[in-house]
């Protein structure tokens, strides 16, 4: 019976291959190279690395994880991630599973706990090696995957929430859903969409993968075809439950739209491209994502769709803005017990501002639980937002965007004033 299930799994994976192989490999002088001896690797994974020509000194890192029967080089050739890396200058790591069937371990106890062993440990070693040996930005590490790789995307965000800033899972299942009793490697109940839990139960399961962690959590983008017969469609809703709970946002969408015919996109905890959770349901499509254009949407969700490299360390003599020369556009998306705030800070002067801080006071009862694009201290009251490693400079007449999720006790009002360094800003 298990053999039949594996054959079914492998056959479905070929559907993925059929969609991917029609896409052209990236045209670039850069090439995919294999890296060996990259660190702790308990399950014998292979690592391939793509560094685009013209990559900046501190590029973002994307881990792209293949489907069953696949390899890192096949995922490199058959998806758009390397082409997008050429365009936007980020590094791509392509892990390869080496066990029979070439599926990733998303089912053993070792894989489902931080530092427990198996594939997640090897993938983290790949990230660490890339940071240390290719100058990758540890503060901008992302992961995406299809099928088995999508399940690994869910697992990695649970195991290593401090390593990955966001994930995009194409046809996956919630983290821990596929857990089995050895020697089984296939969980039929999960695959068939029969494992139904509350959002709290799914959230608790993800948090238990790294029980000592209390910091900000990675955002998640989810994709699923409605007619998927391998990892059935109910898993999509269970993933939404899990990651909205982990990120502390409502399961009620803050925005629903149709990016193209047959696609339904719901956003949770925010309305922008980088909402905490984004879920795209593709009508009439089976186990054969990503389709054309979807990789680009994942890159946009990560915030990697810019050709501007992260700024280098600015000169210490950059002058502060003059009075009245900064503007803050602050947008709140509230729900019953929480809110998301998106902040756009604009420097209206003719000189760059470096090493910025933005100070503001949150209304009573609001408390920041996680954020992106900046760090926040303290979490309530008089807050100071400090830049991330990649947006320390606000160019002349330029802007930076960042935001956070927060809880509230009823008052969802915006702060009444903002101060950039020592200068009061205009509120848009």
Secondary structure, 3 states (H helix, E strand, C coil): CHHHHHHHHHHHHHHHHHHHCCCCCCCCCCCEEEECCCCCCCCCCEEEEECCCCCCCCCCEEEEECCCCCCHHHHHHHCCHHHHHHHHCCEEEEEECCCCCCCCCCCCCCCCCCCCCHHHHHHHHHHHHHHHHHCCCCCCEEEEEECHHHHHHHHHHHHCCCCCCEEEEECCCCCCCCCCCCCCCCCHHHHCCCCCCCHHHHHHHHHHHHCCCCCCCCEEEEEEECCCCCCCCHHHHHHHHHHHHHCCCCCCCCEEECCCCCEEEEEECCCCCCCCEEEEEECCCCCCCCCCCHHHHHHHHHCCCCCCCCCCCCCCCCCCCCCCCEEEEEEEEECCCEEEEEEEEEECCCCCEECCEEEEECCCCCEEEEEECEEEECCCCEEEEEECCCCCEECCCCEEEEEEEEECCCCCCCCCCCEECCEECEEC
